[in-house]
Amino acid sequence: MSYLLDANVLLRWLETSDPRHTRVKAAIAALENQGHTLHITPQNVIEFWAVASRPTADNGFGWDLPRCDAAVPLLLASFEFLPDTPAIFDEWWRLVKVCGVSGVQVHDTRLVAVIKTHGLDGILTFNTRHFRRFEIGEGIAVIDPATVK
């Protein structure tokens, strides 16, 4: 199976001081050891950079730009990178209409469009409630790192 890694997972994978770091590392290692393929996409990297570089007072990680810059090649070397394609927009547009998505949820819906367009099975995320609507209707597996054995 193949999974997209949400930015909140990528952040905890690299931030060793985060309380969820150990759980994320174990979940990623377990999935890889089970033969699953783990992916990232431009949106994940952009979201990663936004949160990593945002001040901690604004709910970010407070990384300086050189640290963010060093993290991107590590992400690209560690996980399969899926490019953006025009088909992703078409799938996103279908999903927002069919599923009645509005507001900030349109960004997570775009990740589902990436999953569907590239034929992945699901997403590894701490924000499982953001993706539940797609689990049944669209057949997307939504996995919290804490549940990976």
Secondary structure in CASP SS format (residue, H / E / C, confidence):
PFRMAT SS
TARGET T0000
AUTHOR 0000-0000-0000
METHOD secondary structure of the structure
MODEL  1
M C 1.00
S E 1.00
Y E 1.00
L E 1.00
L E 1.00
D C 1.00
A H 1.00
N H 1.00
V H 1.00
L H 1.00
L H 1.00
R H 1.00
W H 1.00
L H 1.00
E C 1.00
T C 1.00
S C 1.00
D C 1.00
P C 1.00
R C 1.00
H H 1.00
T H 1.00
R H 1.00
V H 1.00
K H 1.00
A H 1.00
A H 1.00
I H 1.00
A H 1.00
A H 1.00
L H 1.00
E H 1.00
N H 1.00
Q C 1.00
G C 1.00
H C 1.00
T E 1.00
L E 1.00
H E 1.00
I E 1.00
T C 1.00
P H 1.00
Q H 1.00
N H 1.00
V H 1.00
I H 1.00
E H 1.00
F H 1.00
W H 1.00
A H 1.00
V H 1.00
A H 1.00
S H 1.00
R C 1.00
P C 1.00
T H 1.00
A H 1.00
D H 1.00
N C 1.00
G C 1.00
F C 1.00
G C 1.00
W C 1.00
D C 1.00
L H 1.00
P H 1.00
R H 1.00
C H 1.00
D H 1.00
A H 1.00
A H 1.00
V H 1.00
P H 1.00
L H 1.00
L H 1.00
L H 1.00
A H 1.00
S H 1.00
F C 1.00
E E 1.00
F E 1.00
L C 1.00
P C 1.00
D C 1.00
T C 1.00
P H 1.00
A H 1.00
I H 1.00
F H 1.00
D H 1.00
E H 1.00
W H 1.00
W H 1.00
R H 1.00
L H 1.00
V H 1.00
K H 1.00
V H 1.00
C C 1.00
G C 1.00
V C 1.00
S C 1.00
G C 1.00
V C 1.00
Q H 1.00
V H 1.00
H H 1.00
D H 1.00
T H 1.00
R H 1.00
L H 1.00
V H 1.00
A H 1.00
V H 1.00
I H 1.00
K H 1.00
T H 1.00
H C 1.00
G C 1.00
L C 1.00
D C 1.00
G E 1.00
I E 1.00
L E 1.00
T C 1.00
F C 1.00
N C 1.00
T H 1.00
R H 1.00
H H 1.00
F H 1.00
R H 1.00
R H 1.00
F H 1.00
E H 1.00
I H 1.00
G H 1.00
E C 1.00
G C 1.00
I C 1.00
A E 1.00
V E 1.00
I E 1.00
D C 1.00
P H 1.00
A H 1.00
T H 1.00
V C 1.00
K C 1.00
END
